Amino acid sequence: MMDRARMKTHRAVRTGMSVEQEQTERTIRCLVAKVGLDGHDRGAHVIARALRDAGFEVIYSGLHRAPDEVVQAAVQEDVDVVGISILSGAHNTLVPKILDGLREYDAFDDRLILVGGIVPDDDQEELRGQGVDEIFGPGASMEEMIDYIHENAPER
């Protein structure tokens, strides 16, 4: 397994950057999480690949994660972005549990929280009021999502 220094050097060579440029440029770490009983993961895989291709470091949770597993992954992996993919309609139950868990670990304020899926307008307002930064529904472009993350990921 390659250590982080060698990975950075390898990535710098691959992207044409100098090692110094690569070392000063911070890689944004994203968790793409499938929470609850939602088994539709094609979109999450597409998003994870697009984020990876855009230069982000991506951790994919796998299917059927409990909210506390998502929180643990976000904390342990020290991610900058928590992306919650949910198509089951349980967003009003599961997303607040993740937000509360992040707050319990004092890991809420320095993370960008995104939700992707089918979320009715009324529910979007409520989720934003609870701390979700942005919600991407059907038809949102990858470019829009990537730009949003670049512009809003916390500086750490």
Buried (B, 14 or more C-beta within 10 A) or exposed (E): EEEEEEBBBEBBEEEEBEEEEBEEBEEBBBBBBBBBEBEEBEBBEEBBBBBBEBEBBBBBBEBEBBBEBBBBBBBEBEBBBBBBBBBBBBBBEBBBBBBBBBEEEEBBEEBBBBBBBEBEEEBBEBBBEEBBBBBBEEEBEBEEBBEBBEEEBEEE
